[in-house]
């Protein structure tokens, strides 16, 4: 499955390079028209993730028109419930999934009980081989491979972003994603540096979904080519 990405900042759809530099800006309606026919869309509230506000109205607006996986600033059970109430099909949690000792088991257990582990996706965003949190600004001591099996009981899948190449359109680390695929039977979504249709073919051949942003927004990959990887009927898989 191909998941087009909508990242929200100040009420606009944006794409950032390395999570910092804004490369482009679009309107929500423009991107919803462009992404028509895709079964699901990934929506990340960057302002909420960075702790400087939220884009709740935009999230709810998109959820009324598409099946979405939503994340950004999910640091409390109440925030996760809010996203579900706004229409999110699945909720993505990153920073709060980890504590100083590893998985934040009390929080993840409470979260899974509150919204159901089947609705929860845990983000394993990695830079330089280490999981990064707090808007990719802080590195932990763990690798995604070390954490993935320990996190399986609390979720239905993992969003794994190769931050080293995020937004740079220089290719991604296919071998890293393949190693994660071998490490878990859960759903796996790859993101970060996915640049060509060949990247998508290789990842999907390994039963890895692809969340794609910059390559779509810049026209590097054609939406019609990507639609061929999906059924045209909306899916809640």
Backbone torsions as a table, in degrees:
resi	resn	phi	psi	omega
1	UNK	NA	138.5	175.9
2	UNK	-103.0	127.1	179.3
3	UNK	-112.1	104.3	171.4
4	UNK	-64.3	147.5	-175.0
5	UNK	-107.2	135.1	170.2
6	UNK	-119.1	114.0	175.7
7	UNK	-105.8	127.7	-172.8
8	UNK	-106.9	133.0	175.2
9	UNK	-147.7	126.0	179.8
10	UNK	53.8	37.2	177.0
11	UNK	78.6	1.1	-179.3
12	UNK	-113.1	157.8	172.5
13	UNK	-86.9	125.3	-177.0
14	UNK	-129.5	164.3	168.4
15	UNK	-129.2	130.7	-179.0
16	UNK	-112.0	149.7	172.3
17	UNK	-95.9	122.2	-179.3
18	UNK	59.0	25.0	177.7
19	UNK	73.1	11.3	-174.8
20	UNK	-126.8	-60.2	-171.7
21	UNK	-87.0	123.1	179.1
22	UNK	-72.9	123.4	-178.2
23	UNK	-98.8	-30.6	-179.9
24	UNK	-162.3	166.2	-176.8
25	UNK	-143.5	138.5	-179.2
26	UNK	-138.5	168.9	174.9
27	UNK	-90.6	155.0	179.6
28	UNK	-62.1	-45.3	-178.1
29	UNK	-63.4	-38.6	178.6
30	UNK	-59.7	-44.0	-176.8
31	UNK	-74.6	-33.5	175.9
32	UNK	-63.4	-39.0	176.0
33	UNK	-64.8	-42.1	-178.9
34	UNK	-65.1	-34.6	-173.9
35	UNK	-93.8	10.1	176.7
36	UNK	-58.0	136.3	178.9
37	UNK	97.0	-13.2	174.4
38	UNK	-83.8	137.9	-174.4
39	UNK	-63.6	-35.1	-178.4
40	UNK	-145.5	157.1	176.1
41	UNK	-127.2	139.9	175.0
42	UNK	-93.7	126.3	-176.7
43	UNK	-122.1	120.9	178.8
44	UNK	-119.6	124.9	176.8
45	UNK	-86.8	98.3	-176.2
46	UNK	-67.5	-35.6	178.6
47	UNK	-63.3	-41.8	177.2
48	UNK	-66.1	-39.8	179.8
49	UNK	-62.1	-36.1	-177.8
50	UNK	-91.5	2.6	175.8
51	UNK	70.2	33.1	-177.8
52	UNK	-130.2	38.2	178.6
53	UNK	122.7	-161.7	-179.9
54	UNK	-156.3	167.6	177.0
55	UNK	-125.5	48.3	-173.8
56	UNK	-58.6	-41.4	-178.6
57	UNK	-63.1	-40.8	-179.9
58	UNK	-67.6	-40.1	178.5
59	UNK	-61.1	-47.5	-179.3
60	UNK	-65.0	-38.1	178.1
61	UNK	-60.7	-45.7	-179.8
62	UNK	-67.4	-39.8	-177.9
63	UNK	-65.2	-26.8	177.8
64	UNK	-73.5	-15.4	-174.2
65	UNK	-116.1	-10.9	-178.1
66	UNK	-149.9	162.0	169.6
67	UNK	-82.3	120.0	-173.8
68	UNK	-123.2	151.0	166.6
69	UNK	-108.5	121.3	-170.1
70	UNK	-120.0	142.4	176.7
71	UNK	-152.5	-179.3	-178.7
72	UNK	115.4	106.8	176.7
73	UNK	74.0	24.2	178.9
74	UNK	-82.5	84.9	-177.6
75	UNK	-114.9	-2.1	177.5
76	UNK	-138.4	159.1	175.4
77	UNK	-63.3	-36.3	-179.4
78	UNK	-62.3	-39.0	178.7
79	UNK	-65.4	-40.9	178.0
80	UNK	-63.2	-44.6	177.9
81	UNK	-61.7	-38.2	179.4
82	UNK	-60.3	-43.8	179.5
83	UNK	-64.4	-39.7	176.0
84	UNK	-62.3	-44.7	178.9
85	UNK	-62.2	-31.4	178.9
86	UNK	-77.0	-8.4	175.4
87	UNK	115.1	5.0	-179.4
88	UNK	-65.8	132.8	176.2
89	UNK	-77.0	-41.3	172.9
90	UNK	-134.4	151.7	-177.6
91	UNK	-114.0	134.6	-179.3
92	UNK	-104.8	127.0	178.0
93	UNK	-122.1	136.5	-178.3
94	UNK	-121.7	-87.5	-173.4
95	UNK	-50.8	-47.3	-174.5
96	UNK	-69.9	-10.1	178.5
97	UNK	-74.3	-9.3	-175.3
98	UNK	-123.8	146.4	174.0
99	UNK	-123.0	-177.7	179.3
100	UNK	-64.4	-18.4	-177.0
101	UNK	-104.5	-1.3	-177.9
102	UNK	131.7	-139.5	177.8
103	UNK	-59.5	138.1	177.8
104	UNK	-83.4	76.9	-170.5
105	UNK	-59.7	-45.7	179.9
106	UNK	-57.8	-45.1	-179.3
107	UNK	-67.2	-45.8	-178.4
108	UNK	-63.8	-37.9	177.6
109	UNK	-64.1	-45.2	179.1
110	UNK	-64.2	-40.2	-179.2
111	UNK	-65.6	-44.7	179.1
112	UNK	-63.1	-38.4	177.5
113	UNK	-65.9	-35.4	-174.0
114	UNK	-75.5	-43.0	-175.3
115	UNK	-117.8	-8.8	-178.7
116	UNK	95.1	128.6	-179.2
117	UNK	-60.3	-27.4	-179.6
118	UNK	-67.4	-17.7	-180.0
119	UNK	-98.9	1.6	-172.4
120	UNK	-108.6	128.9	172.9
121	UNK	-115.9	132.0	179.5
122	UNK	-102.5	130.7	-179.7
123	UNK	-86.0	126.4	174.7
124	UNK	-115.1	72.4	-178.8
125	UNK	-80.7	129.2	-171.2
126	UNK	-131.0	136.2	174.4
127	UNK	-133.4	133.0	-179.1
128	UNK	59.5	28.0	177.8
129	UNK	86.7	-5.9	-177.6
130	UNK	-114.6	146.0	174.9
131	UNK	-64.6	133.9	177.9
132	UNK	-115.5	146.6	-176.3
133	UNK	-132.9	-178.9	177.7
134	UNK	55.2	56.7	179.8
135	UNK	66.7	31.1	179.1
136	UNK	68.3	16.0	-177.2
137	UNK	-90.5	-15.8	-175.0
138	UNK	-131.1	128.6	179.5
139	UNK	-91.4	140.2	173.3
140	UNK	-93.3	-179.3	179.5
141	UNK	-91.7	0.0	-171.7
142	UNK	-109.5	154.4	171.3
143	UNK	-96.9	160.5	177.8
144	UNK	-61.7	-37.9	-179.9
145	UNK	-63.7	-34.4	178.8
146	UNK	-70.8	-28.6	-172.7
147	UNK	-97.0	-26.2	-164.2
148	UNK	-61.3	-44.7	-179.1
149	UNK	-67.4	-34.1	-178.8
150	UNK	-70.4	-21.8	-177.3
151	UNK	-95.0	-11.8	-175.9
152	UNK	-54.3	-38.9	-176.3
153	UNK	-63.0	-16.1	-170.8
154	UNK	-106.0	0.8	-173.5
155	UNK	-150.2	175.0	176.6
156	UNK	-108.3	-8.4	-178.6
157	UNK	-172.1	175.6	-176.6
158	UNK	-132.0	134.5	170.7
159	UNK	-100.2	112.4	-173.8
160	UNK	-113.1	108.5	-178.0
161	UNK	-102.6	126.5	175.7
162	UNK	-86.8	86.6	-170.2
163	UNK	-63.1	-28.9	-178.3
164	UNK	-52.8	-31.1	-177.1
165	UNK	-118.4	9.5	-177.1
166	UNK	-59.0	124.5	175.6
167	UNK	76.0	2.0	-174.4
168	UNK	-97.1	-14.0	179.9
169	UNK	53.4	44.4	179.3
170	UNK	-116.8	18.6	-176.8
171	UNK	90.0	170.3	-177.4
172	UNK	-130.1	-177.9	-178.7
173	UNK	-101.3	87.0	-178.0
174	UNK	-59.2	-39.7	-177.7
175	UNK	-62.4	-35.2	178.7
176	UNK	-64.9	-46.3	178.4
177	UNK	-63.5	-38.5	178.5
178	UNK	-63.6	-38.2	178.8
179	UNK	-65.8	-36.5	176.9
180	UNK	-68.6	-37.6	178.1
181	UNK	-60.8	-39.4	179.3
182	UNK	-70.1	-20.9	-173.4
183	UNK	-89.3	-12.0	-177.3
184	UNK	-145.8	149.0	172.8
185	UNK	-94.6	-4.0	179.5
186	UNK	-73.1	165.3	173.3
187	UNK	-57.3	142.4	-178.7
188	UNK	-131.9	127.2	177.9
189	UNK	-116.8	124.8	178.9
190	UNK	-96.0	143.1	176.1
191	UNK	-150.3	157.8	176.3
192	UNK	99.0	101.6	174.7
193	UNK	82.3	6.5	177.8
194	UNK	-71.2	113.4	-163.9
195	UNK	-118.6	-29.7	-173.7
196	UNK	-126.9	162.3	175.1
197	UNK	-63.1	-31.0	177.0
198	UNK	-64.2	-38.4	174.4
199	UNK	-57.5	-45.9	-177.8
200	UNK	-64.8	-43.7	179.6
201	UNK	-59.3	-45.0	-177.9
202	UNK	-64.8	-45.6	-178.6
203	UNK	-66.5	-45.7	-178.8
204	UNK	-67.1	-29.2	176.2
205	UNK	-64.0	-24.1	177.5
206	UNK	-97.2	16.2	179.9
207	UNK	61.0	43.3	177.0
208	UNK	-118.1	122.7	175.9
209	UNK	-72.3	160.7	-178.3
210	UNK	-125.7	122.6	172.3
211	UNK	-100.1	116.7	-169.5
212	UNK	-124.3	132.4	-180.0
213	UNK	-122.0	-82.4	-170.5
214	UNK	-55.0	-40.6	-177.9
215	UNK	-65.2	-27.6	175.1
216	UNK	-77.0	-48.1	-173.3
217	UNK	-65.2	-30.8	-179.7
218	UNK	-90.9	-3.6	-179.9
219	UNK	82.0	8.0	179.1
220	UNK	-62.7	-36.2	173.6
221	UNK	-120.4	134.3	-177.4
222	UNK	-80.5	136.0	179.8
223	UNK	-60.7	-36.9	179.8
224	UNK	-63.5	-36.5	176.5
225	UNK	-66.0	-39.6	-178.5
226	UNK	-72.7	-32.9	178.5
227	UNK	-60.6	-27.7	-178.1
228	UNK	-65.3	-18.8	178.6
229	UNK	-82.4	-10.0	-175.6
230	UNK	-118.4	155.6	165.6
231	UNK	-72.0	148.8	179.8
232	UNK	-77.9	-17.5	178.3
233	UNK	-79.9	130.9	179.0
234	UNK	-52.5	137.0	-176.5
235	UNK	-119.8	145.2	173.7
236	UNK	-120.1	38.7	179.9
237	UNK	-73.6	NA	NA
